[in-house]
Amino acid sequence: MSFFISPAFAEGAATAPDTGMFNLLFLVGFGLIFYFFMWRPQAKRAKEHKNLLAGLNKGDEVITAGGVLGKVVNLNDDYVVLEVCEGTQLTFQKTHVSAAVPKGTLKSI
């Protein structure tokens, strides 16, 4: 029904203040929040995991991403062989090792 009503325009209306600085500060603040809450912690976890994989040796006891506990009996660049119980060995991709556990953990379970 606005076909019959003509729009009213104010004369000499004041211009809106410049919001460029506010927008810039908002963008920088958003970038800082993104960096400190998302990117930095993820990079720290990735670095710790890389150091864990680089430091693996035969005899270490580890847990995989699937929750399998085992003792490292053989490893190469891409794969690790875990002994989960006496005489049972499973091969996993090295990247699926999620944590090293203290020695003696397997015997205590």
QUIHU-V734202 format. One record per residue. RES is the residue in one letter. PHI is phi in degrees with one decimal (* if undefined). OMEGA is omega as a letter, one per 40 degrees, with the letter a starting at -180 (none if undefined). BURIAL is I if it has 9 or more other ideal C-beta (glycine too) atoms within 8 Angstrom, else O. Layout:
[[RES;PHI;OMEGA;BURIAL] [RES;PHI;OMEGA;BURIAL]]
This chain:
[[M;*;i;O] [S;-82.4;i;O] [F;-67.0;a;O] [F;-95.6;a;O] [I;-106.4;i;O] [S;-84.2;a;O] [P;-68.8;i;O] [A;-102.9;i;O] [F;-116.6;i;O] [A;-79.4;i;O] [E;-89.7;i;O] [G;62.7;i;O] [A;-67.4;i;O] [A;-71.2;i;O] [T;-79.7;i;O] [A;-69.8;i;O] [P;-64.9;a;O] [D;-69.0;a;O] [T;-104.0;a;O] [G;-61.1;a;O] [M;-66.5;i;O] [F;-61.9;i;O] [N;-63.4;i;O] [L;-64.7;i;O] [L;-63.9;i;O] [F;-61.7;i;O] [L;-64.9;i;O] [V;-64.1;i;O] [G;-61.9;i;O] [F;-63.7;i;O] [G;-63.2;i;O] [L;-65.0;i;O] [I;-61.9;i;O] [F;-59.2;a;I] [Y;-64.4;a;I] [F;-76.7;a;O] [F;-100.7;a;O] [M;-123.9;a;O] [W;-73.0;a;O] [R;-63.8;i;I] [P;-63.6;i;O] [Q;-66.3;i;O] [A;-65.1;i;O] [K;-65.8;i;O] [R;-64.0;i;O] [A;-64.6;i;O] [K;-67.0;i;O] [E;-63.3;i;O] [H;-67.1;i;I] [K;-63.7;i;O] [N;-66.4;i;O] [L;-62.0;a;I] [L;-67.0;i;I] [A;-70.0;a;O] [G;-94.2;i;O] [L;-68.6;i;I] [N;-136.1;i;O] [K;-62.8;i;O] [G;96.0;i;O] [D;-70.1;i;I] [E;-103.5;a;I] [V;-134.1;i;I] [I;-123.6;a;I] [T;-89.6;i;I] [A;-64.6;i;O] [G;-86.4;i;O] [G;94.3;a;O] [V;-85.7;i;I] [L;-92.3;i;I] [G;-164.6;i;I] [K;-107.5;a;I] [V;-71.8;i;I] [V;-111.5;i;O] [N;-158.0;i;O] [L;-152.6;i;I] [N;-135.1;a;O] [D;-64.2;a;O] [D;-113.1;a;O] [Y;-126.5;i;I] [V;-133.7;i;I] [V;-105.1;a;I] [L;-109.8;i;I] [E;-97.6;a;I] [V;-88.6;i;I] [C;-152.9;a;O] [E;-60.3;i;O] [G;87.5;i;O] [T;-115.1;a;O] [Q;-119.8;i;I] [L;-123.6;i;I] [T;-103.2;a;O] [F;-129.2;i;I] [Q;-69.3;a;O] [K;-61.0;a;I] [T;-69.3;a;O] [H;-84.9;i;I] [V;-74.3;a;I] [S;-102.5;a;O] [A;-160.2;i;O] [A;-96.8;i;I] [V;-109.7;i;O] [P;-60.8;i;O] [K;-63.1;a;O] [G;95.8;a;O] [T;-65.5;a;I] [L;-64.9;a;I] [K;-71.0;a;O] [S;-79.7;a;O] [I;-85.0;none;O]]
